[in-house]
Structure formats: C-alpha cells, structure tokens
Amino acid sequence: MSTTAHSARTGTAARVGMPTIARGGALNLVGAGVTAVTGVLLTVVVTRALPKADAGVFFALTSVFLLAEMVARLGTGTGLVYFIARTRSLGRPDRIRAFQRVALTPVVVLSLITAAVLIVWAPSWARLVGGPSGSTRAAVVVLALLLPVTTLSDTLLSATRGHATMLPTVTLDRIGRPLLQLGLVAAVVTGGSVSLLAGAWALPWALSAVLGGWWLVRLGRRPHRSGTPVADGGAPASDAAPWREFWTFTGPRAINSLAQLALQRLDIVLVTVLSGPASAAVYTAATRFLVVGQLTATAISTAAQPRLAELLAVGDRASAKAVYQNATAWIVLLNWPLYLLCGVFADLVLTIFGHGYSAGRPVVLILAGAMLFATACGMVDMLLNMAGRTSWTLANSVLSLVVMVGVDLLLIPHLGILGAGIGWAAAIVSNNALPLTQLFVSMGLHPFGHATRNAAAVAAFCFGVLPVGALLLAPGNVLVAAGAVVVGAGLFATVCLRLRSTLGLPALSSLVPRGRRRPTVPADPSRADDRHPSGGPR
C-alpha cells in the first residue's frame, strides 16, 4: 500500500472523528475488561460457594432487580446522550439542564413506586424465583430499598456521556462498582444468606450515584465549544422544560430498553420457573461468555454514540457510515476470537464454575454462533436510535422478545436450558437482522466494508479453523490444541499489523502520546474512497 493511500485513509479517519472514538473506546475497553473479568469471577465465586439451587435463586433475583431498574429508568440513558450531544453540536448548551430535569424527575418518582411494589409483593416474588423462605423475601426487600439509588446512578452516568466523556462511566460503573461488588460478595458468600448476598451485590450503586451526581455537576460548569448555528439564528432557549421534545424521542426507547434487557435476563427467570433454580444456575454460567463479548462491543459503541449523534444531527451520512464500519471492524476483531474459542473449548470453559456445569455445553455452542452474526452486524440498534428512529428499535426489540419468550415457553419444559439457548439465539438473530435491513433501506448504511470482511476472515481462520483442525488431528490432546491457539494468536497479530490500514486501525495512533506520533499528510476529502470503511461512509 502506498504512503499516499495510507495517509489519505488516516486523514479521512481523523476527519470523521475516529481518533476521538478510539480514545474513548480504548478507555471504555479497559473498563469493559474489568467489568467482564469481575463479572465472571463473581459468578464463579457464587457457583462454587453455594449449592446450585441457591445460586440459581440469587441469579434470578438479580435478573428481576435489573429488569425493575430498567422499568424505572424509562430509557432515559439514550435520550440524555442524544439531546445533550445534539445541543452541544448545534450550539445550544443552555438547554442541557432543562433536558436533565425532564429526564430525572420521572425517573426518581417511578423508581420509588417500583421499589414499593417490590416490597409489598415480596412474598410473591420470592415464591416465583425459588420458594417463600424468609431469606429470599428479605433479599427482595433489600434489593427494593437499593433500587432508587441504582436507577439514579445509571441515569446520571448516561448524562455525563452526553458531554463526550467516558471517564465517569468507566471509572465508576465499569471499574469501581464491579470491583466493589466482587469484594463484598466474596466477603459474605460463605455465610449462605441470599439476602446478605443481594445487599452486597447492589450496595455499590449507592456510592456510584453520589459520585456520578458530583461529576455531572462539574461537567455542567465547563465552557462549551461553539456548534453549528441553529436555524432560528440562535435565539435564547425558553426556560420551559422540553418535555414533549424529550419524551417523543425517549418514550419508545423506554419500552425498547426494557425489551433489550429482557432479552438478556428474562430467560434466566423463565428457566428458574419452568425448570428450577439449579438449571438456572447452569444456564447463567453457560451464558457468561456472552456478557464478556457484549461489554467489549458496548465499550466501542458507547464511545461512538455521541459522535454518531452529532454526524446524523447535521445530516453527514457518509461520515456516519465511516464511523459505523470502522467501529464494527474493531468489534469483530475483539469479539470473534472470544466467541470462537468459547465454542471450540466449551467443556474446558465450563469447568471453572464447578462440578456439574458442563451440561451447559450445547447452550454455549448455539449462542456462540448467534453472537458471531450479531457482532458482524455492529451497533445497529444504537445507530437507529441516534438517527431518531426509536419507534423502529422499539418494534424490533418487542418482536425479538416475543420470539424468545414464545420459543422458551415451547421448548424449556421439554429441552430445559437447551430450549432457553435456542430461544435466545433466535431473538439475537432477529434483533440484529431487522435493524440491519432498516438501516440499509432507509439510509444506505451497512457494516460490511473491507475492514469488517477482513476482520471476520482473519479471526475465523486464526481462532476457528486452526484450533478445530488441531482437535481433529489430535483428539483430546490439550497441548496440541493450546499450540494451535498460540500459533493462531501470533498469526492474528501479524495479519492485523500488515492490514492495519484496511482494518481501520490507523485511528488507534491517537492513543500514542503526541510527542511520539509520526506526522501525517492531510487527506483531500474529495479523494476519499467510499469502498474502504476508513475512507468512506456497522
């Protein structure tokens, strides 16, 4: 590849904001890595310290808690990022506080109501997830009391992301809270009390809420950069809170956010009810690898979210396409190795959770395949949201949830956790194929540029073909399989280095200290090649 072509692609990537996204994504990836590792360790601590039935009750309770928290949050996270980023981009930062008030007021009220509902019907919730024991009822009450601060914490941190900074979210929600959760859970798990365990798990959100509020106030006092003048000439904004504007956008997202979380958590509750808490514990352990991959994907998409909101606000679809395709390639490079290796070595992965958890192997295989497809589609749901198509994402999520629940109710009584895995896989495919089609038809956006295709091919060969070939040639030989993984990893790194421009990786040079960067020749935007994701329009 010529120096001119390399410089052009690097310059175009800089023009669409990929270096900024790379810095935010790298910071987010550090946080996602901590969250992923602590999440797996927390699951291992619980599954190894508690009987399967008790572990299943705990996992079901935390799933109910997160669903309730999402109900109370009303989908305001995306709305706050969208409107704060938009007002900054359009030169109207004076409206930011009004949008924050409009979002926070109903969230606080509804979180208190939801907590009261959980407390009043605590015996019913306890019977639903594993029996009317006093410890389970007490756990429901403890989680209900901590629900309002949890909801407030997540909402405040969403608002900080609208100010184009990932530092509060990474520091508090991706690193601080998970580490504190792991420490507290590990300290109390040997006591065997589900209520004490639930309190230790949820308490860190209280600290996160306090620090998140303080951080948001500091960000609100910063001077804002000038943006594109608004059509009305920049007249002062009204003091009236923009209720209609905010909730017209966010209303569908409230239901959509609940549907999205239900896609990740409701099946655990259904397995508990239809197959028992012990099966729910095995199913939760078998699906932990998905959470790791989802966190890394979220790390990049969250960093890209404010930039995409700004680009789509001013109608720059070409640059939005470039961001989409580059970000998808990065997600594939990070996640396909994980999903492929988890599928190939499913039995070995499940042994870390303790005896009897290898029964989750079929679930790992089915969901690994589904996530390979979902990862290649990129951040389709978030992109539709940033384009203002929240009603579309709502319809997609509800339809996918209906698919999952329908398949679960049909198959779990007969197939157990395998039926739940099939249901979730069907929902994952549906929830990505639908928005992918909508993005392409309505805006001409798709993730399948050179970067994404090359990233998928390299990852599939290095972490799929090579390990599977080694197992076929030497069945049961762990050393041969491990050697294939090492060779694959080395080849993967070499190819990524050689194809770094095609994969959109030059934007990562923004992570190098300024004094060590090589100068680049500014690109002529008119020569940007739409065929390449780093020089053209997941």
N, C-alpha and C positions, 0 to 999 in steps of 0.2 A: 504494500500500500504506500502511495506517495505521501511525502510530507505535506503537500498542499491539501490532499484529501483528508488526511488526519487532522490538520489544523482547521479545515472547514467544518468537519464534524464536531470537533471540540468547541469551536466558536459558536456553532449553532446550539449545541447543548447548553452552553453558558447563556445564550440569548433567551432560551425558554425557561431558564431557572433551574436546570438540573443540578448544578453545583450546590445551590441552596438546599434543594431536596436531598442531595447526597449527604450534606452535613446533618440535616435533620433526621434523615433515615439512619445514618450511622449512629447518631446519639440514641435514636429510638431502638436500634438493633441491640445496643448494649443493654438497654432497659428490658427489651423483649427477651434477651438471653437470660438475664437474671430472673425474670418472671417465669420463663419456661423451666429453667433448672429448679427453682424453688417450688414450682407447681408440681413437677414430677416427684421431687423429694418429699413434699408434703403428702402426696398420695402414697408413696412408699412407706412413710412413717405410719400413716393410718392403717394401711392394709397389713403391715407386718405386726403392728401392736394390738390391733383389735380383731375379734372374730369377724368373718365375712358378713354376717348379719348386721352387726353393729356398724361396721364400716359402710355398708350399704345404706343404713339409716342416715348416717352423717352425710354421705354424698347426696342423698335425696333431699335432706333438709337444706343443704347449701344451694341446691338447684332451685328449690321453691323460694328461698330467700332472694336469689338473684333475679328470678322471674318477677317477684313482687317489687324489687328495687327498680326494675326496668319499667314496670307499670307506673310507678310513682314518678319516674324521671321524665315521662311523657315525650321521649325522643328529642329533648331539648339540646342534646350534645351536638348533633349535626346542625341544628338551627343556629346555635350560638356561633359555631365555627363559620358557617356560611355568611351570616349577617355581619359579624364583626370583621371578617376578612373583606367582605364586599364593601362595607362602609369605609374601611381604610383605603381600599383600592380606588374608590370613587371620590375620595377627598372629603368624607363626611364623618370624621371620628367623633363629632359632637353627639351622634346618635347611639354610640356604643352603650352608654349607661342605660339608656331607655330600653334597649333590647335586653340587657341583662336583667332589669327589673321585671320585664314582661315574662321572661323565662323562669326566674327564680321564685316568684310569688306563688304560682300554682303548684310548682314542684314541692315546695315546703308544705303547703296545705295538704296536698294529696298524699305525701309521704306519711304525715301524721295520721290521716284517715286509714291508710293501708296498714300501718302498724297497729292501730286499734282493732281492725278486722282480724288480723293475725292473732292478737291476744285473746279476743272474745271467743274465737273458734279454735283456740289452741288444741283442745282435745280431739277435734275432728281432724286437724292437720296431723296430729301425732298418730292417730289410727291409720290415716292414709299412707304414711311412709314407713310404718313398722310396728304399730301397737300403741295402746294407751298408757304406756309406762310413764311414771312421774318424771323420769329423766328426759324423755322425749318431749313431753309437754313443756317442761321447764326450758328446754332448748329452743322451742318455738317462741316462747315469751322473750328469752334473751335476744334472739335474732330480731324480733319485732321491735324491741327497745332501741336497737342499734340501727334499724332501717333508715330513719330520717337523716342521721349524720352520714350514712353511706351514700344515700341519694344526693345529698348536698355536696359531698366530696367530689363525686363523679361529674356533677353539673358544673361546679366551679372550675375544675381542671379542663373541661371542654371549652369554657370561655377563655382560658389562658391560651389555648391552641389557636384561637381566632386571632391572637396578636402575633402570629407567625413565630412562636417559640415553642419548642418541645421540652425545654428544660424542666418546667414544673411537673409536667406529666411523667417524664422519665424519672426524675428524682423521687417524686412522692408515690406515684401509682405503679411504676414499673420496677423500682428498686426498693425504696424504703418500705412500703406496705407489704410486699411479698416476703421480704426478709424477716420483718417483724412477725408476720403470720406464721412463718415456718418455725421461728424461735419459740413463740408462745404455744403453738400446737404441740411441738416436740416436748415442751416442758410439762404439759398437762395430760398428754395422751395416755400415759401409763396408769393414770387414775381410773380410766374406763368410763368416765362420766361424759355422756353425749352433750349435756347442757354446758359443762365447763369447756369442752372441746369447741362447741359452737361459739361461745363467747370469745375464746382465744382467737378463733379464726376471723371474727367480724370486728373486734375491737380496734385494730389498726386503722380502719376507715375514719374513726373519730379524730385521730391525730392528723390524718391526711386532709380532713375537712378544714381544720383550723389553719393549717399551713397553706392550703390551697386558696382560702379566702384572703390571707395576708398577701400572697403572691399576686393575686388578681388585682388587688388594690394598688400594688406597686406598678404593675404594668399599665394600669389606667392613668397613672401620673406621668408616664413617659411622653415626650413630644412625639407627634405622629408625622410621618412623611406626607408630602403632598401627593394627591392622587389625580386621576383624570377628572376634569371638571364635570359636574352633573349637568343634565340637560336644561335645568331651570336656572342656570347661571350661578348656582351655589348659594341660593338663598338660605338663611339660617333655618335649621330644622325646628319643627314645632316641639314644644315641651311635652305634648301629649304622647303617651306611650304608644308605640306602634303595634297594638295588639293584633289587629286584623292582618297586617303585613307579615308579622312573625308567625302567627298560628295558621295562616293559609298555607305557608310553606311547611311548618313543623307538624301540623296536625296529622297528616298522613304518615309522617315519619314516626310519630308516637306509636302507632299501631305496628308500623314496619319494624321498629326497634324491638318491640316485644316479640314479634314473629321471628325475627332473626335470632334472638336469644333462645326462644322456644325451640328453634331448630337445633340448638346446641345442648339444651338442658332438659327439655320436656321428655325426651326418650328415656332418660335416667329415671324419672318419676314413673313413667309408664312401665318400665321393666320392674321397678320395685312393686308396683301394684299388681301387675299381671304375672310376674314370675318370682317375686320375693326379693328381700333385701340382699341376700347372698349373691344372687345373679346380678343385681345392680352393682355390687362391688366389683365383680369380674368385668362387667361391661364398662364401668368407669375406668378401670385400669387399662383395658384394651384400647380405649379411645384417647388416652393421654397424649399419644404422639401427634394426634391431630391438633391438639391445643398448642403444642410447640410450634408447629408449622403455621397455624393461624396467627400466632403472636408475631412471628417474623414478617408475615405478609402485612399484618396491621401496622407494624412499625414503619414500613415503607409507604403504605397508602395514607397513613395519618400524616406523615411528613409532606406528602404530595398534596394533601387535601386543600390547604389554604391557597397554594399556587394554582391549582386547577380551578378553584372558585374565582380567583382573580382573572384568569385567562378566559374562562367561559362568561364572566360578567361583561367583558369587553368584546366578546364575540370572536376571540382568536382561537378558532378550532384547530388550525394547523399546529400551533404550539401545544395545544392541549393533547393532540394526537401524539406529538413527540414525547411529551411527559408520560403519557399512558403507556406507550410501547417500551420506552426505556425502563420505567418502573416495573413493568411486567417481566421484562428480561431479568432484572435483578431478583424479583421474587422467585422466578423459576430456578435461577442459579442457586438460591439459598434453600429452597424447599424441596425440589425434586430429589436431591441426594438423600434427604431425610426420609421422604415417603418411600423411595425405592429400597433403601436399606432396611427400613422397618418391615416392609413386605417380605424381603428376602430372608431376613433373620427374625421373623416374628416370634418363634419359640424362645429364642435367646432373650429377646427384649422383655417378654412377659415374665421371665423367671425373677426379675428384680423385685416384683411385687409380692413374691412369696409362693408357697405351695398351693397348687390348685388353680392358679390364674392362667395357665396355658390353654385353658378351654376357650379363651378369647381369641385364639389364632385366626379362625375364619373371619371374625369381625375386622381384625387388622388388615387382612388381605383385601376385603371388599372395600373398606374405607380408604385404603391407600390408593387404589385405582381411581376412586371417585375424586380424591384430592389432587391427583395428577392432572385431571381435566380441569378442575376448579382453579388450580394455580395458573394454568396456561391461559385462562380467561382473564386473569388480572382482577383489578379492583372495580369490577363492573357496577356493583351496587353503589359504591361511593361516587363514582363518576356520574351516574344518573342523578344522584342527589345534588351534586354540585352544579348540574345543568338545570336544576329546578324541577326535575321530573319525579318528585317524591310520590305522586299518586301511582306512577308506574312501579316503583320499587315496592310500594305497599301491595299492589296486586300480585307481583311476583313472589313476594315473601309469604303472603297468605296462601297462595296456591301451592307453594312448595311445602308449607306447613301442613296443609290439608293432605297432600300426598304422603308425607311422613307419618302423620297420625293414622291415616287410613291403612297404610301398609303395616304399621306397628300393631294396630288392633287386630288386623287379619293374621299376622304371622307370629307375633310373640307368644300367644297361647300354644302354638304348635312347634315353633322353632327356638323359642327362648331368645337369648341375646343375639343369635344369628338373624332372627327376624327383625330385631331392632337395628342391626347393622345394615340390612338391606333397605329398611325404611329410610335411614339417614342418608345412605348413598343415593337413593332415588331423589331425595329432596335436594342434596348438594348439586346433582346434575341439573335438575330443574331450575334451581335458584341461580345458576350461572348461565345456562343456555338461553333462558328467556331474556335477561337484560343484555346479554351479548348481542342477540339478534336485534333488540330495540336500539341499541347504540349504533349499530351499523346502518340500519334502515333509516333512522331519524337524523343522524349527524355524521354518518360516514366514518365513525371511529371504530377501530378494532385493534387488538393487541398483537396481531400476527405479522410483525415486521421481521426483518432479517435477525434482529437481536433475539427476539423470542424464539424463533425457529432454531437458531444455532444453539441457544442456551439449552433448549429441550433436548436436542440431539446429543450434545456433549454430555449432559447429565445422564441421559438414558443409557448411553454406551458405557460410561465410566462406572456408574453405580447400579446398573441393571444387568446389562449383558455380561460384563466381566465377572461379577460375583455369582450370577446364576450359572455361567459356564464353568466356573471353578467347582461349584457344588455338584454339577452333573458329572464332571470328570473325576472328582474325588468326594463321593458322598460321605457326609459325616466327618470329614477332615477339617477341623476348625482352623488349623494353621494355614492350609491352602486357601480357605475362604478369606481369612484375615489378610493373607498376602495379596489376594485379588483386590481387596478393598484398598490396601495401601497403594498398589500399582494404579488403581483407578483414581485415587485421590491425587497422586502425583501427575498423572496424565491430565486430569481435570484442571489442575492449577496451571499446567504448561499451556494447554489449549486456551484457557481464559486469558493468559498473558499475551499469547500470539494474536488472539482475536479480540483484544480489548476494545478496539475502536468499533468494530461491528457489534459488539455486545453492549455498547453504550457506557463502558467503564471509564473512559477518559474523564467524565464528570466527577469521578471519585478523586481526581487530583486535587479537588478543592479541600480535601481532608489533610493534605500535606501543608506544613507550616509555610507561610508566604515566602520566607526567605529561601526556601529550598525548591520552589516551583520553577519549572522551565518556562520561559516566555513563549506565548503562542501568538500566531498571526491572526488578527481578527478576521472572521469569515465574512464573505459577501452574502448577505441573506438571500439575494436573488439566485444564488447558485446552490441553495440548499436542495439536497436530493430527497424527494419525498419517498423514495424507495427504501431509505435507511431510517430506522427509528431514531437515531441520534441526530439526524439531519432533516427530519421531516415530521410530518404530523404524527390499557390493557384492556 
